[in-house]
Amino acid sequence: MVGDSPMDIEMAKKAGAAGCIGICWGKSEVNYLQGADVAIAHLEEIKVF
């Protein structure tokens, strides 16, 4: 699951998502995404193998 708010991350955790990617849209401050499994700045950082 990819989300950009604390509510998105909480929803992913409660739903049992396999993982949660917090996206900060280029902002340097990502404290509000600390519950995510990983935080990124841009969608292009997501790599699917």
RATALIN-V213237 format. One record per run of one state. SS is the DSSP state (@ for helix, = for strand, . for the rest). FROM is the first residue (numbers start at 1). TO is the last residue. If there is no record, write none. Layout:
BEGIN
ss=SS from=FROM to=TO
ss=SS from=FROM to=TO
END
This chain:
BEGIN
ss=. from=1 to=1
ss== from=2 to=3
ss=. from=4 to=5
ss=@ from=6 to=15
ss=. from=16 to=20
ss== from=21 to=23
ss=. from=24 to=30
ss=@ from=31 to=33
ss=. from=34 to=37
ss== from=38 to=40
ss=. from=41 to=42
ss=@ from=43 to=45
ss=. from=46 to=49
END
